Every structure is written in structure tokens, then in C-alpha cells.
Amino acid sequence: MHIIFWISVFIVLYTYIGYGLLLYFLLKLKAIVKGKQHIPEPGYTPSLTVIVAAYNEAYCIEEKILNTLALNYPADKINIIFITDGSTDETPLIVAKYPQIKGMHQPGRSGKIAAVHRAMEQVSSEVVVFTDANTMLNREALMLMCRHYIDPTVGAIAGEKRVQIDDTADATAGEGFYWKYESKLKKWDSELYSVVGAAGELFSIRTSLYTPVEPDTILDDFMISMHIALKGYRIVYEPDAYATELASANTGEELKRKIRIAAGGVQSTIRLKSLLWPFKQPVLSFEYISHRILRWMVTPYMMVLAFILNSIIVYSSGWNNIYGLMLGGQLFFYLAALLGWILEQRQLKVKVFFVPYYFCLMNYAVVAGLLRYCFTEQSVLWEKAKRK
């Protein structure tokens, strides 16, 4: 029992603290052996197509259009496609007002990935950039991303997601904290070898490497980028190219989004099972298992197991030892999370309790996502989370 307890504690600590520390150490070692990593200066400008898939985004689509048109990139090398399949509001009409943009629309809604596949059939540029309709990019984003394509081993670029948190933010302040930590890990993953997948807020690929994913894919952006990594190309993280979006309206909306992502994580684990065997791409497998698999498939259950075993050990041997101290620490953490939940219900803003609350919320979402994937029919049609 004691051995299993310590194994479960090690897995939890490694997932959220140890992996980051190990990456930091490995990068220091790499710098000693190979020297400082060279980052190319902006200036390489391959032909490029920006694709925005939008469904009923009339409330923000004009802002997105103006943001896209203002991006710094040579005018003779950029095309822009907005695909609005299935939209029943004014989104297609607003897109049609801008002749600089190629609008694509059909009445039926088949999901984002079907729309992306349809748009890709119209692409002839060397590079494609995907970005969500409700995220705004910084002006230099395209230039900063495309500079990495001068390296032929780079197959995709992941931009940074930034969550805009205002002064009145509630428990969703944890979302911003999480993304800052996640961005640091992505940066270190990239410096070691490759980012493990890209998020749809902002990422780019070499057009020639695009492989259509299965039509029922939940995390289509992640799988499109990982198919490129499986071909032996690197996914580079570019933190200075960023997409900004508002935080979820509340933790209920955030939980809904996280559960769907967790269900997609289970699906992706099954479809990327070759990466669980580290013989072909050992570094990528190491990053994938450490950064994704443990979070999606292992660590939440180890947290529960550690708490149960710790309680049993303390019950049988007393509090006067290391096990008593560790159980006290767990109880304190979970009580802080519970207090964060209670304060949110009463609309009180004490952010110090929202980090443990958000952490527990994320891990609950993993369990709920597994149940959803196993026992509920999955739909490729996203139910958008409400934003502030």
C-alpha cells in the first residue's frame, strides 16, 4: 500500500511540477552541449492563406475581419478565407461586405473540421494559418510565425493563446494562470524538440503536409498538427505570435469546454497510440506522454488514489509522521478549492482560492470527459462556451 501511495504521489508531482523542472534541466544541458538556440529574424515570407472557420459569430466577426486585414504581411503573398458553413445569423453577409476576403458558405452545418477540409481544397499557398473567429491576433503574428519555415525540418507553428482577464474576474482567473503555466511548458517543449500539438486559436502548417483527419475528430486542430509531427517534422512554439480571447463567462461554461476537450483527449490517445511506444520518435514520445497522456489518462485518478491510500495509512498508523503531514496538506488544498467554489457561488472575488478550485475543476473534467467519451455519442459540432 505504501509503495502504491508513493508511486501515485510521484506521478502527480511529476505531471504538474517535475516535468517542468526536468525540461528546464534538459534545456540547460542542451545549451551547454549545443550552444544557444538560434531563432531566425522575421523576413522569410512564403505565400500564405489565413483560414477562419466561423459559425454564427455575427457579434465579433467584423472585429475579426478588421483585425485580420490589419496583420502585417506582404499583400501579394496573402489570401484570406472565411468559411461560414451552417451560419444562420448575419455572419455570411458581414463577410461578403469585404471583397479582400474570399467567403465560403453553404447552408448545412457539418462541423468545423468539414468546413476546414472544404476550405483547404481552395488553398494553393505554401503555408496555411488557422485562427478562431473570436480571437484577435497581434499585428506581427504572421511574420513572426513564418520566419521559422526557413528551417525545412519545421512543419507547423503553434502560436500562443492569451486569456484576457479583467479586474472583476471570478474563478476563471484560474484559466489565465493555467495558460501562463501551459505557455511556459510549450516554450520549453519546443526548445527541447517539438510542441506536442497546437490549439485552434492560432497555428500554422505547411500546406503540403496537411492530412485530413477523420470526420468525427473532436480535437481536430491538435490532430492535424500531430499528424505532421508523426511525419518527422517539428512543431515550433512562437510565443510572440499570440491570439487573445476573453475568459469563459463562468466556471460552468469553462467546465463544459474542458469536458469536451478531455473527451477529445481520450480519442486522440487511442488514435496516436503509436507514440506510446518511444522507439521510433523517443523525444516526441517522452514529451507526449509527460505533457499529455499523464494529464488526460492517469494523473486525476492518481490524485484520488493518493488521497484514499493516505487516509487509510493515517487511520492505521496515526498523524504523527510524514503521512499525517501529507494528508493534512491534501486536506488544506481541497478545502481551499471548496472555499473557492463557495465564494464563486456567492460572487465574491478572492482569487487566492480560485487556483486550487480551477485545478480541481480541470481534473474533474478529465474524469467526466472519459465517461462522456465511453458512454455518450460524440458530436463534431462544438457547443461554444460563452465568453465574458
C-alpha positions in Angstrom: 0.0 0.0 0.0 2.8 2.4 0.9 4.6 1.8 -2.4 1.5 2.4 -4.4 0.8 5.6 -2.5 4.3 6.9 -3.2 4.1 6.0 -6.9 0.8 7.8 -7.2 2.2 10.9 -5.4 5.3 10.8 -7.7 3.1 10.7 -10.8 1.0 13.7 -9.6 4.1 15.8 -8.7 5.9 14.8 -11.9 2.9 15.8 -14.1 2.5 19.3 -12.7 5.9 20.2 -11.3 8.5 17.6 -12.1 8.1 17.6 -15.8 8.7 21.3 -16.0 11.8 21.1 -13.8 13.1 18.2 -15.9 12.6 20.2 -19.1 14.4 23.2 -17.5 17.4 21.0 -16.6 17.5 19.3 -20.0 17.5 22.7 -21.8 20.3 23.9 -19.6 22.2 20.7 -20.5 21.4 21.2 -24.2 22.6 24.8 -24.2 26.0 23.6 -22.7 26.4 20.9 -25.3 25.0 22.7 -28.4 25.1 26.4 -27.5 22.3 28.9 -27.5 19.4 28.2 -29.9 19.2 30.4 -32.9 15.9 32.0 -33.7 15.6 33.4 -37.3 14.8 37.0 -37.7 11.5 37.9 -39.4 11.8 38.4 -43.1 11.0 35.0 -44.7 7.6 35.4 -46.3 6.2 32.3 -48.0 2.9 32.5 -49.7 0.2 32.2 -47.1 -3.5 31.7 -46.6 -5.4 32.6 -43.4 -8.4 30.4 -42.8 -11.1 31.4 -40.3 -14.0 29.0 -39.7 -16.9 30.9 -38.2 -20.4 29.7 -37.1 -22.9 32.3 -36.0 -20.2 34.8 -35.0 -22.0 38.0 -36.1 -21.2 39.6 -32.7 -17.5 39.5 -33.3 -16.9 38.7 -37.0 -16.4 42.3 -38.2 -13.8 42.9 -35.5 -12.1 39.7 -36.6 -12.1 40.7 -40.2 -10.6 44.1 -39.5 -8.0 42.5 -37.2 -7.1 40.1 -40.0 -6.9 42.7 -42.7 -4.6 44.8 -40.4 -2.0 42.0 -40.0 1.5 42.8 -41.3 2.3 40.6 -44.3 3.1 41.3 -47.9 -0.2 41.9 -49.7 0.8 40.0 -52.8 1.6 36.9 -50.7 -1.5 36.6 -48.5 -5.0 35.2 -49.1 -7.8 35.2 -46.6 -10.7 32.7 -46.4 -13.6 33.0 -44.1 -15.8 29.9 -44.2 -19.3 30.3 -42.5 -21.0 27.0 -43.2 -24.3 26.5 -41.4 -24.4 30.0 -40.0 -28.0 31.3 -39.6 -27.2 34.8 -38.4 -25.6 37.7 -40.4 -22.1 36.2 -40.3 -22.0 35.4 -44.1 -23.5 38.8 -45.0 -20.9 40.6 -43.0 -18.1 38.6 -44.6 -19.5 39.4 -48.0 -19.0 43.2 -47.4 -15.3 42.8 -47.7 -14.0 42.0 -51.2 -10.5 41.4 -49.9 -11.8 38.2 -48.3 -12.9 35.0 -50.0 -16.1 34.0 -48.3 -17.3 30.4 -48.4 -20.8 29.4 -47.3 -23.2 26.6 -47.5 -26.4 26.1 -45.6 -25.7 22.8 -43.9 -23.7 22.6 -40.8 -21.3 19.6 -40.7 -18.8 20.8 -38.1 -15.6 22.8 -38.1 -13.4 20.1 -39.5 -15.6 19.5 -42.5 -15.5 23.3 -43.2 -11.7 23.3 -42.9 -11.4 20.4 -45.3 -13.6 22.3 -47.8 -11.5 25.5 -47.4 -8.3 23.6 -47.8 -9.4 22.5 -51.3 -9.1 26.1 -52.3 -5.6 26.6 -50.9 -2.6 26.8 -53.2 -0.2 28.8 -50.9 2.9 27.3 -49.3 1.6 27.9 -45.8 -1.8 27.9 -44.0 -2.6 29.8 -40.8 -5.7 28.7 -38.9 -7.3 31.1 -36.3 -10.6 31.2 -34.5 -13.2 33.7 -35.2 -13.4 35.0 -31.6 -9.7 35.6 -31.1 -7.7 38.7 -32.1 -4.1 38.4 -33.3 -1.2 40.8 -32.7 -0.2 42.7 -35.9 3.2 40.9 -36.3 1.8 37.4 -35.7 2.2 36.1 -39.3 5.7 37.5 -39.8 6.9 36.0 -36.5 5.4 32.6 -37.3 6.5 32.3 -40.9 10.2 33.1 -40.0 10.5 29.5 -38.7 9.6 27.9 -42.0 13.1 28.9 -43.3 14.1 25.7 -41.5 13.0 22.7 -43.6 12.5 20.5 -40.5 9.7 22.7 -39.2 6.3 21.5 -40.3 4.0 23.6 -38.1 4.0 26.6 -35.8 1.9 27.0 -32.7 1.0 30.5 -31.6 0.3 31.5 -28.0 -3.2 31.7 -26.5 -3.7 34.6 -24.2 -6.7 34.8 -22.0 -7.9 38.3 -21.2 -8.8 38.6 -17.6 -10.4 41.7 -16.3 -10.4 43.1 -12.7 -13.7 41.6 -12.0 -12.8 38.1 -13.0 -14.1 35.3 -10.8 -12.9 31.7 -10.8 -12.0 32.0 -14.4 -8.9 33.9 -13.2 -7.5 30.3 -12.8 -7.9 29.9 -16.6 -5.4 32.8 -17.2 -3.0 31.3 -14.6 -3.2 27.9 -16.2 -2.5 29.3 -19.7 0.6 31.2 -18.5 2.0 27.9 -17.0 1.0 26.0 -20.1 2.7 28.5 -22.3 5.9 28.1 -20.5 5.8 24.3 -20.8 5.1 24.7 -24.6 8.0 27.0 -25.0 10.3 24.5 -23.3 8.9 21.6 -25.3 9.6 23.5 -28.4 13.2 24.3 -27.4 13.8 20.7 -26.5 12.3 19.3 -29.7 8.7 20.0 -30.6 5.4 21.3 -29.2 3.0 18.4 -28.6 0.1 19.6 -30.7 -1.3 23.0 -31.5 -4.5 24.8 -30.4 -7.0 26.2 -32.8 -6.8 29.8 -31.6 -3.7 30.2 -33.7 -1.5 27.7 -35.6 0.1 27.3 -38.9 1.2 24.3 -41.1 3.0 23.7 -44.4 0.2 23.1 -46.9 2.0 20.1 -48.4 1.9 18.3 -45.1 -1.8 18.7 -44.5 -3.6 15.4 -43.9 -7.4 15.4 -43.5 -8.3 13.9 -40.1 -11.3 11.6 -39.5 -14.7 13.5 -39.8 -15.6 12.5 -36.2 -12.4 14.0 -34.7 -13.1 16.1 -31.6 -9.7 17.9 -31.3 -9.2 18.5 -35.0 -6.5 21.2 -34.5 -4.5 19.0 -32.2 -4.7 16.0 -34.6 -3.9 18.0 -37.7 -0.7 19.2 -36.1 0.2 15.9 -34.6 -0.1 14.1 -37.9 2.7 16.4 -39.1 4.8 15.6 -36.1 4.3 11.9 -36.8 5.9 12.5 -40.2 9.1 13.6 -38.5 8.6 17.4 -38.6 8.8 19.7 -35.6 6.1 21.9 -34.3 7.7 25.1 -33.2 6.2 27.3 -30.5 6.2 31.1 -31.2 5.1 32.9 -28.0 5.3 36.3 -29.6 2.6 35.5 -32.1 -0.5 35.4 -30.0 -4.3 35.2 -30.1 -6.2 36.9 -27.4 -9.6 35.8 -26.3 -11.9 36.6 -23.3 -12.1 34.2 -20.4 -15.1 31.9 -20.2 -18.2 33.7 -18.8 -18.1 31.4 -15.7 -16.8 28.2 -14.5 -19.8 26.3 -15.7 -19.0 27.4 -19.3 -15.3 26.6 -18.7 -16.2 23.1 -17.4 -18.4 22.4 -20.4 -15.4 23.2 -22.7 -12.9 21.2 -20.6 -15.1 18.1 -20.6 -15.3 18.1 -24.3 -11.5 18.6 -24.6 -11.0 15.8 -22.2 -13.2 13.5 -24.3 -11.1 14.5 -27.3 -8.0 13.7 -25.3 -9.2 10.1 -24.9 -10.0 9.9 -28.6 -6.6 11.3 -29.5 -4.8 8.9 -27.2 -6.4 6.0 -29.0 -5.6 7.4 -32.4 -2.0 8.3 -31.5 -1.2 5.0 -29.8 2.0 4.6 -31.8 3.5 7.4 -29.7 3.1 5.4 -26.6 6.0 3.2 -27.9 9.1 5.5 -27.8 11.3 3.6 -30.2 10.6 5.5 -33.4 10.4 9.1 -32.0 11.8 8.9 -28.5 11.9 12.6 -27.6 8.4 13.3 -29.1 7.0 10.3 -27.2 8.6 11.5 -24.0 7.1 14.9 -24.4 3.7 13.5 -25.4 3.4 11.1 -22.5 4.7 13.6 -20.0 2.7 16.6 -21.2 -0.5 15.0 -22.5 -1.1 11.3 -21.6 -0.4 11.7 -17.9 -2.9 14.7 -17.7 -5.5 13.1 -19.9 -5.4 9.5 -18.8 -3.5 9.0 -15.5 -2.9 11.8 -13.0 -6.5 12.7 -11.9 -7.0 9.1 -10.9 -3.7 9.1 -9.1 -4.8 12.1 -7.1 -7.9 10.2 -5.9 -5.8 7.1 -5.2 -3.2 9.0 -3.2 -5.9 10.7 -1.1 -7.6 7.4 -0.3 -4.4 5.5 0.5 -3.1 8.4 2.5 -6.3 8.4 4.6 -6.1 4.6 5.2 -2.4 4.8 6.2 -3.0 7.7 8.7 -6.1 5.9 10.1 -4.0 2.8 10.8 -0.7 4.5 11.9 -1.7 7.9 13.3 -1.0 11.5 12.3 2.5 11.7 13.9 4.5 11.0 10.8 5.1 12.1 7.2 1.9 10.5 6.1 -0.1 12.7 8.6 1.7 15.8 7.3 0.9 14.9 3.7 -2.8 14.1 4.4 -3.0 17.5 6.2 -1.6 19.2 3.1 -4.1 17.5 0.9 -7.0 18.4 3.1 -5.9 22.0 3.2 -5.6 22.2 -0.6 -9.0 20.6 -1.2 -10.6 22.8 1.5 -9.2 25.8 -0.3 -10.7 24.5 -3.6 -14.0 24.0 -1.8 -13.9 27.5 -0.4 -13.1 28.8 -3.9 -16.3 27.1 -5.1 -18.4 28.5 -2.3 -17.0 32.0 -2.9 -17.8 31.8 -6.6 -21.4 30.8 -5.8 -21.7 33.9 -3.7 -20.0 36.0 -6.3 -17.1 37.0 -4.0 -13.8 37.7 -5.6 -10.9 36.2 -3.5 -8.6 35.0 -6.3 -6.2 33.1 -4.0 -8.7 30.3 -3.6 -9.6 30.1 -7.3 -6.3 28.5 -8.4 -6.9 25.3 -6.4 -10.5 25.4 -7.4 -9.6 25.7 -11.1 -7.0 22.9 -10.7 -9.6 20.5 -9.2 -12.1 21.6 -11.8 -9.7 20.6 -14.6 -9.1 17.2 -13.1 -12.8 16.6 -12.6 -13.3 17.5 -16.3 -10.8 14.7 -17.2 -12.8 12.1 -15.4 -16.1 13.5 -16.8 -14.6 13.6 -20.3 -13.6 9.9 -20.1 -17.2 9.0 -19.1 -18.5 11.2 -21.8 -16.3 9.5 -24.4 -17.2 6.0 -23.3 -20.9 6.3 -22.7 -22.1 9.3 -24.8 -22.3 9.7 -28.6 -19.7 12.3 -29.6 -20.6 15.2 -31.9 -18.2 17.2 -34.0 -20.4 20.2 -33.6 -19.0 22.4 -30.9 -21.3 24.0 -28.4 -19.5 27.2 -27.9 -18.6 28.3 -24.4 -20.0 31.7 -23.5 -17.3 34.3 -23.1 -17.2 37.5 -20.9 
